[in-house]
Amino acid sequence: MNYITKSLIWLNNRSRWHNPLAIPATVFIYLALTKNNIATIETSIFLVLLILVLWWRLDGRLPVAIALIGLVITAIINTYANHYVSPLAEMMAERVAVWVFFLLVIGVARLVWESRQEA
């Protein structure tokens, strides 16, 4: 039996997604079955974070606060990239900016979810 089969059997034995490891395990199985390019991995991680923030009922302001910190980090990295003309720093700034956007989407989705629950 290979690793993916054992993971699917383990996941099947879990009771209806109540185990906190069930969702990450599903994502890692998905990543194992797909090609390992960066866009697929980032999209999968984004979806997992979105589901976990909604499922664990985290405050929606937390991802937004982390995104604001990420915006400051992006500005610092971008300033470094422009001053020293570093292509690596530009690439890092782009990656951080993508994650900032992901966190903002997750935070706004959670805040919308919270406002729907109150109404």
Secondary structure in CASP SS format (residue, H / E / C, confidence):
PFRMAT SS
TARGET T0000
AUTHOR 0000-0000-0000
METHOD secondary structure of the structure
MODEL  1
M C 1.00
N C 1.00
Y H 1.00
I H 1.00
T H 1.00
K H 1.00
S H 1.00
L H 1.00
I H 1.00
W H 1.00
L H 1.00
N H 1.00
N H 1.00
R C 1.00
S C 1.00
R C 1.00
W C 1.00
H C 1.00
N C 1.00
P C 1.00
L C 1.00
A H 1.00
I H 1.00
P H 1.00
A H 1.00
T H 1.00
V H 1.00
F H 1.00
I H 1.00
Y H 1.00
L H 1.00
A H 1.00
L H 1.00
T C 1.00
K C 1.00
N C 1.00
N C 1.00
I H 1.00
A H 1.00
T H 1.00
I H 1.00
E H 1.00
T H 1.00
S H 1.00
I H 1.00
F H 1.00
L H 1.00
V H 1.00
L H 1.00
L H 1.00
I H 1.00
L H 1.00
V H 1.00
L H 1.00
W H 1.00
W C 1.00
R C 1.00
L C 1.00
D C 1.00
G C 1.00
R H 1.00
L H 1.00
P H 1.00
V H 1.00
A H 1.00
I H 1.00
A H 1.00
L H 1.00
I H 1.00
G H 1.00
L H 1.00
V H 1.00
I H 1.00
T H 1.00
A H 1.00
I H 1.00
I H 1.00
N H 1.00
T H 1.00
Y H 1.00
A H 1.00
N H 1.00
H H 1.00
Y H 1.00
V C 1.00
S C 1.00
P H 1.00
L H 1.00
A H 1.00
E H 1.00
M H 1.00
M H 1.00
A H 1.00
E H 1.00
R H 1.00
V H 1.00
A H 1.00
V H 1.00
W H 1.00
V H 1.00
F H 1.00
F H 1.00
L H 1.00
L H 1.00
V H 1.00
I H 1.00
G H 1.00
V H 1.00
A H 1.00
R H 1.00
L H 1.00
V H 1.00
W H 1.00
E H 1.00
S H 1.00
R H 1.00
Q H 1.00
E H 1.00
A C 1.00
END
